[in-house]
C-alpha cells in the first residue's frame, strides 16, 4: 500500500501516486534508504541540490513523466 495514513512531502506524494517504491528510488540513485525516507516524509528536511537532482531524475525515469526539481522543492 502506498502512502496510507502518512504525512508526505510533494516528492513522497508523487511516488505514492505513481506507485514507485522508495527502495526502487534507492536502487536507482545509490542513495541510502534513510535519505529517501526523509525526502518523502520530513517537511523540514533540507535536501541538498545534488540529491534533489538524483531524486528527480529517478522519479522521471521510473514514472516515465517529465518532472522538474521545482515540482517538489522550491
Secondary structure, 3 states (H helix, E strand, C coil): CCCCCCCCCHHHHHHHHCCCCHHHHHHHHCCCHHHHHHHHHCCCCCCCHHHHHHHHHHHHHHHCCCCCHHHCCC
